[in-house]
């Protein structure tokens, strides 16, 4: 009897110790991000599908490359670059980046609204993950994961294009050296990474965080609730004051307005040499810090809303 009484407290103390073991915050964040990748596979499947479709079209059009290289031989250096780098600009800027930007918009609108709509929020709230950690893990998708996915898929796509182009030129008896000289894979990819970090992550942060806040608040049609307030503000300003400052701010934010040291939508990563990029000029831009401050406010409001808003 004494033996049993001595064993029981020890077993209880071990159970209590095991129950009080806490999971590190970094590990909770990592698994929260992995959960988002499992639930929203379009994060990487959509840009990968766009890249595959572009590669198919590029391979079909590859038979015209020897003629373009021959025609570019007598042109000015800038014209040569435009003729040779055109398909690579299309792959990185017009298709893959655009697809990931669209995926980011729809993900942000669905991230917090979807779990309330299907009532899975009741399950996720039972886990030892705070509302702050949940919202931050969801914000990591458009701000960190999607730019990295864009970079990886674009690099693989452009490398495959370079290999296929070099093989075609060599098969037709031409040299592939001008192709590699004009493109320069490493500077091209460094410029692409810089563009993704500055524009698609930091500059677009208030857009994505605003969409997530609306996703946490709206009971239905989050896309309309995200679009109507900015549109209403722009219309009221135009009618009341005859100006369009708010609309211009939104346009510059979405289009990626040219700032010191950045490659905007109109001056993409392949058109701007790496030596022209100035991180210091970008970091001291007032528009960057105002946008980041708004992003932090939107995320804090989204955390508050998730804490008190129940299932729809």
C-alpha positions as CSV (number, residue, x, y, z in Angstrom):
1,X,0.0,0.0,0.0
2,X,2.8,2.4,0.9
3,X,4.6,1.3,-2.3
4,X,1.5,2.2,-4.4
5,X,1.1,5.5,-2.6
6,X,4.7,6.4,-3.3
7,X,4.5,5.5,-7.0
8,X,1.3,7.4,-7.7
9,X,2.6,10.9,-6.8
10,X,5.7,10.2,-8.9
11,X,3.6,9.3,-11.9
12,X,1.4,12.3,-11.4
13,X,4.4,14.6,-11.2
14,X,5.8,13.2,-14.4
15,X,2.5,13.7,-16.1
16,X,2.2,17.3,-15.0
17,X,5.8,17.9,-16.1
18,X,5.1,16.5,-19.6
19,X,1.9,18.6,-19.8
20,X,3.7,21.8,-19.0
21,X,6.4,21.4,-21.7
22,X,6.0,24.4,-24.0
23,X,6.7,24.3,-27.7
24,X,9.1,27.0,-28.9
25,X,7.6,29.9,-30.7
26,X,9.8,29.4,-33.8
27,X,8.6,25.8,-34.0
28,X,4.9,26.8,-33.7
29,X,5.5,29.4,-36.4
30,X,7.2,26.9,-38.7
31,X,4.4,24.4,-38.5
32,X,1.8,27.1,-38.9
33,X,3.4,28.2,-42.2
34,X,3.7,24.6,-43.3
35,X,0.0,24.2,-42.5
36,X,-0.8,27.1,-44.9
37,X,1.3,25.4,-47.6
38,X,-0.7,22.2,-47.1
39,X,-4.0,23.9,-47.2
40,X,-3.3,26.3,-50.1
41,X,-1.3,24.4,-52.7
42,X,-2.1,27.0,-55.3
43,X,0.7,29.0,-53.6
44,X,3.3,27.0,-55.6
45,X,1.1,25.1,-58.1
46,X,-0.3,28.1,-59.8
47,X,3.1,29.8,-60.7
48,X,4.6,26.4,-61.5
49,X,1.7,25.7,-64.0
50,X,2.2,29.2,-65.6
51,X,6.0,28.5,-65.9
52,X,5.3,25.1,-67.6
53,X,2.9,26.7,-70.0
54,X,5.3,29.5,-70.9
55,X,8.1,26.9,-71.4
56,X,6.0,25.0,-73.8
57,X,5.3,28.1,-75.8
58,X,8.9,29.1,-75.6
59,X,10.1,25.8,-77.0
60,X,7.7,26.0,-79.9
61,X,9.0,29.5,-80.7
62,X,12.6,28.5,-80.2
63,X,13.0,27.7,-83.9
64,X,13.0,31.4,-84.6
65,X,15.9,32.1,-82.3
66,X,18.8,31.7,-84.8
67,X,17.1,34.2,-87.1
68,X,16.7,36.7,-84.2
69,X,20.3,36.3,-83.2
70,X,21.4,36.8,-86.7
71,X,19.2,40.0,-87.1
72,X,20.4,41.3,-83.7
73,X,24.1,41.1,-84.8
74,X,24.0,44.4,-86.7
75,X,21.8,46.3,-84.3
76,X,22.7,48.7,-81.5
77,X,23.6,47.1,-78.1
78,X,20.3,48.2,-76.5
79,X,18.3,46.8,-79.4
80,X,20.2,43.6,-79.2
81,X,19.4,43.3,-75.5
82,X,15.7,43.9,-76.1
83,X,15.5,41.3,-78.9
84,X,17.4,38.6,-77.0
85,X,16.0,39.3,-73.5
86,X,12.4,39.8,-74.5
87,X,11.2,36.2,-73.7
88,X,13.1,36.2,-70.4
89,X,11.4,39.4,-69.4
90,X,8.1,37.9,-70.2
91,X,8.8,34.8,-68.1
92,X,9.9,36.7,-65.0
93,X,7.8,39.9,-65.1
94,X,4.7,39.5,-67.1
95,X,3.7,35.9,-66.2
96,X,5.2,34.4,-63.1
97,X,5.2,37.6,-61.1
98,X,1.7,38.5,-62.2
99,X,0.4,35.0,-61.3
100,X,2.0,35.0,-57.8
101,X,0.6,38.6,-57.2
102,X,-2.9,37.4,-58.1
103,X,-2.4,34.3,-55.9
104,X,-1.3,36.5,-53.0
105,X,-4.4,38.7,-53.3
106,X,-6.9,35.8,-53.3
107,X,-4.9,34.1,-50.5
108,X,-5.1,37.2,-48.3
109,X,-8.8,37.5,-48.8
110,X,-9.4,33.9,-48.0
111,X,-6.8,33.4,-45.2
112,X,-8.9,34.5,-42.2
113,X,-12.4,34.5,-43.8
114,X,-12.3,30.9,-44.9
115,X,-11.6,29.4,-41.5
116,X,-14.6,31.4,-40.1
117,X,-16.8,30.3,-43.0
118,X,-16.1,26.6,-42.7
119,X,-16.0,26.8,-38.8
120,X,-12.5,25.3,-38.7
121,X,-11.5,28.3,-36.6
122,X,-13.0,26.4,-33.6
123,X,-10.5,23.7,-34.1
124,X,-7.5,25.9,-34.7
125,X,-8.3,28.0,-31.6
126,X,-8.1,24.8,-29.5
127,X,-4.4,24.4,-30.5
128,X,-1.6,26.0,-28.5
129,X,-1.0,28.7,-31.1
130,X,-2.0,32.3,-30.3
131,X,-3.9,34.6,-32.6
132,X,-0.8,36.7,-33.2
133,X,1.2,33.7,-34.3
134,X,-1.6,32.6,-36.6
135,X,-2.0,36.0,-38.3
136,X,1.8,36.4,-38.6
137,X,2.2,32.9,-40.1
138,X,-0.5,33.8,-42.7
139,X,1.2,37.1,-43.4
140,X,4.4,35.3,-44.1
141,X,2.9,33.6,-47.1
142,X,2.5,36.8,-49.4
143,X,5.4,38.6,-47.8
144,X,8.1,35.9,-47.6
145,X,7.0,32.6,-49.1
146,X,5.5,33.8,-52.4
147,X,8.5,36.0,-53.3
148,X,10.8,33.0,-52.6
149,X,8.6,30.7,-54.7
150,X,8.6,33.3,-57.5
151,X,12.3,33.6,-57.4
152,X,12.9,29.8,-57.4
153,X,10.4,29.1,-60.2
154,X,11.7,32.0,-62.3
155,X,15.3,31.0,-61.9
156,X,14.5,27.4,-62.9
157,X,12.4,28.6,-65.9
158,X,15.1,31.0,-67.2
159,X,17.8,28.5,-66.7
160,X,15.9,25.9,-68.8
161,X,15.3,28.6,-71.4
162,X,19.0,29.4,-71.5
163,X,19.9,25.7,-71.9
164,X,17.4,25.2,-74.6
165,X,18.4,28.3,-76.5
166,X,22.1,27.4,-76.3
167,X,21.4,23.9,-77.6
168,X,19.4,25.4,-80.5
169,X,22.1,27.8,-81.4
170,X,24.8,25.2,-81.3
171,X,22.7,22.8,-83.4
172,X,22.4,25.5,-86.1
173,X,26.1,26.2,-86.1
174,X,26.0,29.5,-84.2
175,X,27.7,30.6,-81.0
176,X,25.8,30.8,-77.8
177,X,28.3,33.3,-76.3
178,X,26.4,36.4,-77.3
179,X,23.3,35.1,-75.6
180,X,25.0,34.5,-72.3
181,X,26.9,37.8,-72.6
182,X,23.8,39.8,-73.1
183,X,21.7,38.1,-70.4
184,X,24.3,37.4,-67.6
185,X,22.4,34.9,-65.5
186,X,23.9,35.9,-62.1
187,X,23.3,39.6,-62.4
188,X,19.9,39.0,-63.9
189,X,18.9,36.7,-60.9
190,X,20.4,39.1,-58.3
191,X,18.3,41.9,-59.9
192,X,15.2,39.7,-59.8
193,X,15.7,38.8,-56.1
194,X,16.2,42.5,-55.2
195,X,13.1,43.4,-57.1
196,X,11.0,40.8,-55.3
197,X,12.3,41.8,-51.9
198,X,11.8,45.6,-52.4
199,X,8.6,45.6,-54.4
200,X,6.7,42.4,-54.0
201,X,7.5,42.0,-50.3
202,X,8.1,45.4,-48.6
203,X,6.3,47.8,-51.0
204,X,3.2,45.6,-51.4
205,X,3.1,44.8,-47.6
206,X,0.2,47.3,-46.8
207,X,-1.9,46.0,-49.7
208,X,-1.6,42.4,-48.4
209,X,-2.1,43.3,-44.8
210,X,-5.2,45.4,-45.6
211,X,-6.7,42.4,-47.4
212,X,-6.0,40.2,-44.4
213,X,-7.6,42.7,-42.1
214,X,-10.7,42.7,-44.3
215,X,-10.6,38.9,-44.4
216,X,-10.8,38.8,-40.6
217,X,-13.7,41.3,-40.5
218,X,-16.0,40.6,-43.4
219,X,-18.9,38.2,-43.0
220,X,-19.3,37.8,-46.7
221,X,-17.8,39.1,-50.0
222,X,-14.4,40.2,-48.6
223,X,-13.3,41.2,-52.1
224,X,-16.0,43.8,-52.3
225,X,-15.3,45.1,-48.8
226,X,-11.6,45.4,-49.6
227,X,-12.3,47.3,-52.8
228,X,-15.2,49.6,-51.9
229,X,-13.6,51.7,-49.1
230,X,-10.6,52.9,-51.1
231,X,-12.8,53.4,-54.1
232,X,-15.2,55.5,-52.0
233,X,-12.4,57.6,-50.6
234,X,-11.1,58.3,-54.1
235,X,-14.5,59.3,-55.4
236,X,-15.4,61.5,-52.4
237,X,-12.0,63.3,-52.7
238,X,-12.6,63.9,-56.4
239,X,-16.1,65.3,-55.9
240,X,-15.3,67.4,-52.8
241,X,-11.9,68.8,-53.7
242,X,-11.4,68.1,-57.4
243,X,-8.1,66.3,-56.6
244,X,-7.0,62.6,-57.0
245,X,-4.1,62.4,-54.5
246,X,-5.5,59.2,-52.9
247,X,-6.1,57.5,-56.2
248,X,-2.5,58.4,-57.3
249,X,-1.1,57.0,-54.0
250,X,-3.0,53.7,-54.7
251,X,-1.9,53.6,-58.3
252,X,1.7,54.1,-57.3
253,X,1.5,51.5,-54.6
254,X,0.0,48.9,-56.9
255,X,2.2,49.7,-59.9
256,X,5.4,49.9,-57.8
257,X,6.2,53.6,-58.2
258,X,9.9,54.2,-59.1
259,X,11.9,55.1,-56.1
260,X,15.7,55.4,-55.5
261,X,17.2,52.0,-55.8
262,X,14.2,50.0,-56.9
263,X,13.1,48.3,-60.1
264,X,9.4,49.1,-60.6
265,X,6.9,47.4,-62.8
266,X,7.9,49.7,-65.7
267,X,11.6,49.3,-65.1
268,X,11.9,45.6,-64.3
269,X,14.7,43.6,-62.8
270,X,16.2,42.7,-66.1
271,X,16.3,46.2,-67.4
272,X,18.1,47.7,-64.4
273,X,21.8,46.8,-63.9
274,X,22.7,45.5,-60.5
275,X,25.2,48.3,-60.0
276,X,22.4,50.9,-60.3
277,X,20.5,49.4,-57.4
278,X,20.8,51.4,-54.2
279,X,19.3,49.7,-51.1
280,X,20.1,52.8,-49.0
281,X,17.9,55.0,-51.3
282,X,15.1,52.5,-50.9
283,X,15.4,52.2,-47.1
284,X,15.2,56.0,-46.5
285,X,12.1,56.4,-48.7
286,X,9.2,57.8,-46.6
287,X,6.7,55.8,-48.6
288,X,8.3,52.6,-47.5
289,X,8.1,53.3,-43.8
290,X,4.6,54.8,-44.0
291,X,3.5,51.6,-45.8
292,X,5.2,49.4,-43.2
293,X,3.6,51.3,-40.3
294,X,0.2,50.9,-41.9
295,X,0.9,47.2,-42.4
296,X,1.6,46.7,-38.7
297,X,-1.6,48.5,-37.8
298,X,-3.6,46.3,-40.2
299,X,-2.1,43.2,-38.8
300,X,-2.8,44.2,-35.2
301,X,-6.4,44.9,-36.1
302,X,-6.6,41.5,-37.8
303,X,-5.2,39.8,-34.7
304,X,-7.8,41.6,-32.6
305,X,-10.6,40.7,-34.9
306,X,-9.6,37.0,-35.0
307,X,-9.6,36.9,-31.2
308,X,-13.2,38.0,-30.9
309,X,-14.9,37.2,-34.2
310,X,-16.6,33.8,-34.2
311,X,-17.6,31.5,-37.0
312,X,-19.9,32.9,-39.7
